[in-house]
Amino acid sequence: MTTAQNDQLVATVAALQDRARDELAELVAFRSVADFEQFPRSESEGAANWVAGALRAEGFQDVALLDTPDGTQSVYGYLPGPEGAPVVLLYAHYDVQPPLDEDAWATPPFELVERDGRWYGRGSADCKGGIVMHLAALRALKEHGGIPVGVKFIAEGSEEQGTGGLERYAEAHPELLAADAIVIGDSGNFRVGLPTVTASLRGMTLVQIEVETLAGNLHSGQFGGAAPDALAALIRTLDSTRAADGSTTIEGLGAGGEWDGIAYDEEQFRKDAKVLDGVELTGSGGIAGRIWSKPAVTVIGIDCPPVSGATPSVQSRARALISLRVPPGTDAAEATQLLRTHIESHTPWGAKVSTTQVGQGQPFLADTSSPAYAAMAEAMAEAYPGEEMQAAGQGGSIPLCNTLATLYPKAEILLIGLSEPEAQIHAPNESVSPAELRQLTLTEALFLQKYAAARN
């Protein structure tokens, strides 16, 4: 591509930004949390139909709402490319995390609001912004010679729940998502303005723990001191999963290693994580290793009486949901069993304990030496003048990655996206940087051109 052609593509992507914002606002408005006990199924169905309509409007064929085994829908479409051109699968997900404490949001969570140079709203970065990024990149290419590859598009409907619906659907229909290269639009730059591919993902398992000690609650004044408290037993059990410095200590589970790529400055991490002054970080070793290449257990929910309205009672029953992240090289299924065994062996006082696996995903490690990564490096260097592509890890999980790697071992899998640290995904006040959306849209358009040229 000549300099003039590049400048024209840059201008086109910039001109598409207003449309991208409008579409993102429409998508964010859907309360598409795939927890249908808490959120209406119609909201997720509305988001799925929005994506399907957008694909049809762009000329995609075979557009379909796929009923996946977990009871959700994923959206598929196919756009043929020139004869002999490679096929690229573009992925994102339209389901989102719950808004959590809506009072903690400065603006309504399901309304896209511009504030301080960013666009705020649940799913703006993770990952409805990824859907808009893919669409905008394809539109830009249409205005400059056409799309040089065949495109398959898949928008998942339950990624945040970790229930594996799309993975199982893909395994049952292995031809559906077959491609030469796969772009997962569900990660993010190491920081705003630094182009980054995610080369490593931790796997995860979700396990629910239930502890029972009594036939019913008892008066703490009459029975406390001898009657076994289920909530206290649960707390001691959960505490056993961490060492004094906060490192994860599950019996039989390896400690992981240090990250040998880009370093994560501790002060920058404290700023990104919004750690309060005087509070220590947990774990040991480099920050990047702690969050990308070592296991990490997190208590993500506890069922127990709230402080407001609590009575002086010894609790007969308590329940928790914990997440365990595991690095590449660790099998998530084996880690799940180790975690369950650890919980059962560390529950005190002979309390009755049961564990139930709720979700699971395998870790992922990319081959960054492949031709697609070379094309992505060139694209990022052009889209981010003066910067070079960096490879980072991500502590979160995208279970579909390993399914795709297993089904299509020759496919090159790349992870990019809008979830840089300032985006605060999964937390109140999630936001996306418009500049990142614009530059990553340009990156993807350039990548598709360069990848097609390299394959011809």
C-alpha positions in Angstrom: 0.0 0.0 0.0 1.3 3.4 -1.0 1.5 6.3 1.5 -1.4 8.0 -0.3 -3.5 4.9 -0.1 -2.7 4.5 3.6 -3.7 8.1 4.3 -7.0 7.5 2.4 -7.7 4.5 4.6 -6.9 6.4 7.7 -9.3 9.1 6.7 -12.0 6.6 5.9 -11.7 4.9 9.3 -11.9 8.4 11.0 -15.0 9.2 9.0 -16.7 6.0 10.2 -16.1 6.9 13.8 -19.5 8.7 14.3 -21.3 5.7 12.9 -19.3 3.4 15.1 -20.3 5.4 18.2 -24.0 5.3 17.3 -23.9 1.6 16.7 -22.1 1.0 20.0 -24.7 3.1 21.8 -27.4 0.8 20.3 -25.6 -2.3 21.4 -24.8 -1.1 24.9 -28.5 -0.4 25.4 -29.2 -4.1 25.5 -28.9 -5.5 29.0 -27.5 -8.7 27.4 -26.3 -10.5 30.5 -26.6 -14.3 29.9 -27.8 -14.9 33.4 -31.5 -15.4 32.6 -32.5 -15.8 36.2 -31.5 -12.2 36.8 -31.8 -10.6 33.4 -34.5 -11.0 30.7 -33.6 -13.4 27.9 -35.3 -10.9 25.5 -32.4 -8.5 26.1 -29.8 -11.0 24.8 -32.1 -12.0 22.0 -32.4 -8.3 21.0 -28.6 -8.0 20.9 -28.2 -11.1 18.9 -30.8 -9.9 16.4 -29.0 -6.6 16.2 -25.7 -8.3 15.2 -27.5 -10.5 12.7 -29.1 -7.5 11.1 -25.8 -5.7 10.9 -24.2 -8.7 9.1 -27.0 -9.0 6.6 -26.7 -5.2 5.9 -23.0 -5.8 5.1 -23.8 -8.6 2.6 -23.0 -11.5 4.8 -24.5 -14.8 3.7 -25.8 -17.7 5.7 -26.5 -15.4 8.7 -27.9 -17.5 11.5 -28.7 -17.5 15.2 -27.1 -20.6 16.5 -28.8 -22.3 19.4 -25.9 -23.4 21.6 -26.1 -26.2 24.2 -26.0 -23.8 27.1 -29.3 -22.3 26.1 -27.9 -19.1 24.5 -27.4 -17.9 20.9 -24.3 -17.1 18.9 -24.5 -15.2 15.7 -22.8 -16.4 12.5 -22.3 -15.1 9.0 -20.1 -15.7 6.0 -18.8 -13.1 3.5 -17.1 -14.7 0.5 -13.8 -13.3 -0.6 -11.9 -13.3 -3.9 -11.2 -16.7 -5.5 -8.3 -18.4 -3.7 -8.2 -15.8 -0.9 -7.6 -17.0 2.7 -10.5 -17.1 5.1 -10.3 -15.1 8.3 -12.7 -15.7 11.3 -13.5 -12.6 13.3 -14.8 -13.2 16.8 -16.3 -11.0 19.5 -19.1 -11.5 22.1 -22.3 -9.5 22.7 -23.0 -10.8 26.2 -21.7 -8.7 29.0 -21.0 -8.8 32.7 -23.7 -7.7 35.1 -23.4 -4.0 36.1 -22.8 -4.9 39.7 -23.5 -2.0 42.0 -25.4 0.4 39.7 -25.1 3.1 42.4 -21.3 3.0 41.8 -21.8 4.0 38.1 -21.4 7.7 37.4 -23.7 7.3 34.5 -26.4 4.6 33.6 -24.5 1.3 32.9 -26.6 0.5 29.8 -26.4 4.0 28.2 -23.3 5.0 26.2 -22.1 8.3 27.7 -19.1 10.4 26.7 -17.2 11.7 29.6 -13.6 12.9 29.9 -12.7 11.8 26.4 -14.0 8.2 26.9 -17.3 6.4 26.1 -18.8 4.8 29.2 -21.2 1.9 29.3 -21.3 -1.9 30.1 -19.8 -3.8 27.2 -18.3 -0.7 25.5 -14.9 -2.4 25.7 -15.8 -5.9 26.6 -16.8 -6.8 24.0 -19.5 -5.0 22.1 -16.8 -2.6 21.1 -15.1 -5.5 19.4 -18.2 -6.2 17.3 -18.2 -2.6 16.1 -14.5 -2.7 15.5 -14.9 -5.6 13.1 -17.8 -4.1 11.3 -16.0 -0.7 10.8 -12.8 -2.4 9.5 -14.8 -4.3 6.9 -16.6 -1.1 5.8 -13.4 0.8 5.5 -12.0 -1.9 3.2 -15.1 -1.9 1.0 -14.3 1.8 0.2 -10.8 0.9 -0.8 -10.7 -1.9 -3.2 -12.9 -4.4 -1.4 -12.3 -7.0 1.3 -9.4 -9.1 0.2 -10.2 -12.2 2.2 -13.2 -14.4 2.9 -14.7 -13.5 6.3 -16.5 -15.6 8.8 -18.0 -13.7 11.7 -19.0 -15.2 15.0 -20.5 -13.3 18.0 -20.8 -15.4 21.1 -23.8 -15.0 23.5 -22.4 -16.5 26.8 -18.6 -15.9 26.9 -18.9 -14.1 30.3 -20.7 -16.9 31.9 -18.1 -19.5 31.0 -20.7 -22.1 30.2 -19.1 -23.3 27.0 -22.0 -23.2 24.7 -20.2 -22.0 21.6 -17.3 -24.4 22.3 -19.5 -27.4 22.3 -21.4 -26.2 19.2 -18.2 -25.7 17.3 -17.0 -29.2 18.3 -20.3 -30.6 17.0 -20.0 -28.6 13.7 -16.3 -28.4 13.1 -16.5 -27.1 9.6 -18.5 -24.0 10.6 -15.6 -21.9 12.0 -12.7 -23.4 10.0 -10.4 -20.6 8.8 -6.8 -19.8 7.9 -6.5 -17.1 10.6 -8.6 -16.2 13.5 -8.8 -12.7 15.1 -10.2 -12.7 18.6 -11.4 -9.2 19.3 -11.6 -9.7 23.1 -8.3 -8.6 24.6 -6.6 -5.2 24.7 -3.5 -3.1 24.5 -1.0 -3.1 27.4 -1.8 0.5 27.8 -3.6 3.1 25.6 -1.6 3.9 22.6 0.8 0.8 22.8 -0.3 -1.8 20.2 -0.4 -5.2 21.8 -1.3 -8.7 20.9 -2.2 -11.1 23.7 0.0 -14.1 23.4 -1.1 -16.0 26.6 -4.3 -16.5 28.4 -4.8 -18.2 31.8 -7.4 -20.9 31.9 -10.0 -20.9 34.6 -12.4 -22.9 36.7 -15.4 -21.8 38.7 -16.3 -23.9 41.7 -19.2 -23.4 44.1 -18.6 -24.5 47.7 -21.3 -25.2 50.2 -20.7 -25.8 53.9 -23.3 -27.1 56.4 -22.9 -27.7 60.1 -26.3 -27.5 61.8 -29.9 -28.4 61.1 -30.8 -24.7 61.5 -29.5 -21.4 62.7 -29.0 -21.0 66.5 -28.9 -18.1 68.9 -25.3 -17.1 69.2 -25.6 -16.2 72.9 -27.1 -19.6 73.8 -25.0 -21.9 71.6 -22.1 -19.8 70.3 -18.7 -21.1 71.4 -19.5 -24.8 70.9 -21.9 -24.9 68.0 -19.9 -25.1 64.8 -20.5 -22.0 62.7 -20.8 -22.8 59.0 -19.8 -19.3 57.9 -16.7 -19.4 60.1 -15.8 -22.9 58.6 -16.2 -21.5 55.1 -14.0 -18.5 55.9 -11.2 -20.8 57.2 -11.5 -23.0 54.2 -11.3 -20.1 51.8 -8.3 -18.7 53.7 -6.4 -22.0 53.2 -6.2 -21.3 49.4 -3.7 -18.5 50.0 -0.3 -18.1 51.7 0.5 -15.3 54.0 1.6 -13.0 51.2 -1.5 -13.7 49.2 0.0 -16.3 46.8 -2.3 -19.0 45.7 -1.6 -22.3 47.5 -3.7 -25.2 46.2 -2.1 -28.6 47.2 -0.6 -30.3 44.2 -1.0 -27.2 41.9 2.3 -25.8 40.5 3.3 -22.2 41.4 3.8 -21.2 37.8 6.8 -19.2 36.5 7.9 -15.7 35.7 6.7 -13.9 32.6 9.6 -13.5 30.1 7.9 -10.8 27.9 7.0 -7.2 28.5 7.4 -6.0 32.1 4.7 -4.5 34.2 5.9 -1.7 36.4 4.6 -2.0 40.0 3.6 1.6 40.3 1.8 1.5 37.0 0.0 -1.6 38.1 -1.0 0.0 41.4 -2.4 2.9 39.3 -4.2 0.7 36.8 -5.7 -1.5 39.6 -6.6 1.6 41.7 -4.9 0.1 44.8 -5.4 2.2 47.9 -2.4 4.0 49.4 -0.6 1.8 52.0 -2.2 -1.5 50.8 0.2 -4.1 49.8 0.1 -6.1 46.6 -0.4 -9.9 46.9 1.9 -12.6 45.6 5.6 -12.6 44.9 7.9 -12.1 41.9 7.3 -9.8 38.9 3.8 -8.3 38.5 3.5 -9.7 34.9 4.2 -13.2 36.2 1.6 -12.8 39.1 -1.2 -11.9 36.7 -0.3 -13.8 33.5 1.8 -16.9 34.3 0.9 -18.0 37.8 -2.3 -19.4 39.3 -4.6 -17.1 41.1 -7.7 -17.9 43.2 -10.4 -15.3 43.9 -13.5 -15.5 46.0 -16.1 -13.9 43.7 -19.2 -14.3 45.8 -20.4 -15.4 49.2 -24.0 -16.3 50.3 -24.4 -15.2 54.0 -26.6 -12.8 55.9 -26.0 -9.1 55.0 -24.9 -6.8 57.8 -28.2 -4.9 57.5 -30.8 -6.9 59.2 -28.5 -9.6 60.6 -29.5 -11.4 63.7 -27.2 -12.8 66.5 -27.1 -16.3 65.1 -24.7 -19.1 64.5 -25.0 -19.9 60.8 -26.0 -23.4 59.8 -25.1 -23.0 56.2 -22.8 -20.9 54.0 -21.9 -20.9 50.3 -19.2 -19.3 48.1 -18.2 -19.2 44.5 -14.5 -19.1 43.7 -12.5 -18.6 40.5 -9.2 -20.3 39.9 -7.0 -19.0 37.1 -4.3 -21.3 35.8 -1.4 -20.5 33.4 -0.6 -22.2 30.1 0.9 -25.6 30.8 -1.7 -26.4 33.4 -4.7 -28.5 32.5 -7.8 -26.7 33.8 -9.7 -30.0 34.4 -6.8 -31.3 36.6 -6.7 -27.9 38.4 -10.4 -28.2 39.1 -10.0 -31.6 40.7 -7.0 -30.4 42.8 -9.1 -27.4 44.0 -12.0 -29.6 45.0 -9.8 -32.0 46.8 -8.0 -29.1 48.6 -11.3 -27.6 49.7 -12.6 -30.9 51.0 -9.4 -31.6 52.9 -9.2 -28.1 54.5 -12.8 -27.7 55.7 -12.5 -27.7 59.5 -14.4 -29.4 62.3 -15.8 -32.2 60.2 -18.3 -29.8 58.6 -20.2 -31.2 55.6 -18.8 -29.7 52.4 -19.8 -30.1 48.8 -18.2 -28.6 45.7 -19.8 -28.1 42.3 -18.0 -27.1 39.1 -19.9 -24.2 37.5 -17.6 -23.4 34.5 -14.2 -24.2 33.0 -11.8 -23.0 30.3 -8.4 -24.1 29.2 -5.3 -21.8 29.1 -4.0 -20.6 25.7 -0.5 -19.9 24.3 -0.1 -18.4 20.8 2.6 -18.9 18.3 3.8 -15.4 17.7 6.3 -16.4 15.0 3.6 -17.2 12.4 3.1 -15.2 9.2 -0.2 -13.7 10.5 1.7 -12.2 13.4 4.2 -10.7 11.0 1.3 -9.1 9.1 -0.2 -7.9 12.4 3.1 -6.3 13.4 3.3 -4.4 10.2 -0.3 -3.3 10.5 0.1 -2.1 14.1 3.3 -0.2 13.2 1.3 1.8 10.6 -1.8 2.3 12.7 0.3 3.4 15.7 3.1 5.6 14.2 6.3 5.4 16.2 5.3 2.2 18.1 6.0 -1.4 17.6 3.8 -4.4 18.4 4.2 -5.8 21.9 3.2 -9.3 23.1 1.6 -9.5 26.5 -0.3 -12.0 28.5 -3.8 -11.7 29.9 -4.9 -13.1 33.3 -8.5 -13.6 32.0 -9.8 -16.6 30.1 -11.3 -17.0 26.6 -12.2 -20.7 26.6 -13.0 -20.7 22.9 -9.4 -20.1 22.0 -8.2 -23.6 22.9 -11.3 -25.2 21.3 -10.4 -23.4 18.0 -6.7 -24.3 18.4 -7.7 -28.0 18.8 -10.2 -28.0 16.0 -8.0 -26.0 13.5 -4.4 -26.7 14.4 -3.1 -25.0 11.3 -5.1 -21.8 11.9 -3.2 -18.8 13.2 -4.9 -17.2 16.2 -4.4 -13.6 17.1 -5.9 -11.7 20.1 -6.4 -7.9 19.9 -9.1 -5.7 21.4 -10.2 -2.6 23.3 -9.9 -3.8 27.0 -6.8 -1.8 28.0 -6.4 -1.1 31.8 -8.3 2.2 31.8 -11.3 0.4 30.4 -12.0 -1.1 33.8 -13.9 -4.1 32.3 -16.0 -6.2 34.7 -16.2 -3.3 37.1 -18.5 -0.3 37.4 -17.8 2.6 35.0 -16.5 0.4 32.2 -15.4 2.5 29.2 -13.7 2.5 25.9 -11.2 4.9 24.4 -12.5 6.3 21.1 -8.8 6.6 19.9 -8.2 3.0 20.6 -11.4 2.0 18.7 -10.2 4.1 15.7 -6.7 2.9 15.7 -7.6 -0.8 16.2 -10.2 -0.6 13.4 -7.4 0.7 11.2 -5.1 -2.0 12.4 -7.6 -4.7 11.5 -8.2 -3.3 8.1 -4.5 -3.1 7.4 -3.9 -6.6 8.8 -6.5 -8.1 6.4 -4.9 -6.4 3.5 -1.4 -7.5 4.4 -2.4 -11.0 5.4 -4.1 -11.5 2.0 -1.1 -10.2 0.2 1.2 -12.5 2.1 -0.9 -15.5 1.3 -1.1 -14.8 -2.4 
